[in-house]
Amino acid sequence: MAPEVVKGKHQGYGLPADMWSLGCTVLEMLTGQIPYCEFECALFRIGKGERPPIPDSLSRDARDFILQCLQVDPNDRATASQLLNHPFVQRPVSQSSGSSFPNVPGR
């Protein structure tokens, strides 16, 4: 939940809130960990303007992409159009850097 939704400020829920959610989703997919493990803790931290920690082990492009999504001020957050042009999205993934998905049908 984006800070502006938690605080009920600005326009509340809108496209910038979706970008916050995208950043949290990408972070969870890359780390395998939920950004905020407890709901009450999440609301408190987000309400204080705290972003979830982004591990240094992620690539520079991945970290920057997530940071662009997780700007506390919704006016500073990247738009979907900007994120589609981000190097993290534009760069092809090499065969060796991806993981295999043995349990996914059709693969």
Order of alpha helices (4+ residues) and beta strands (2+ residues): alpha-alpha-alpha-alpha-alpha-alpha
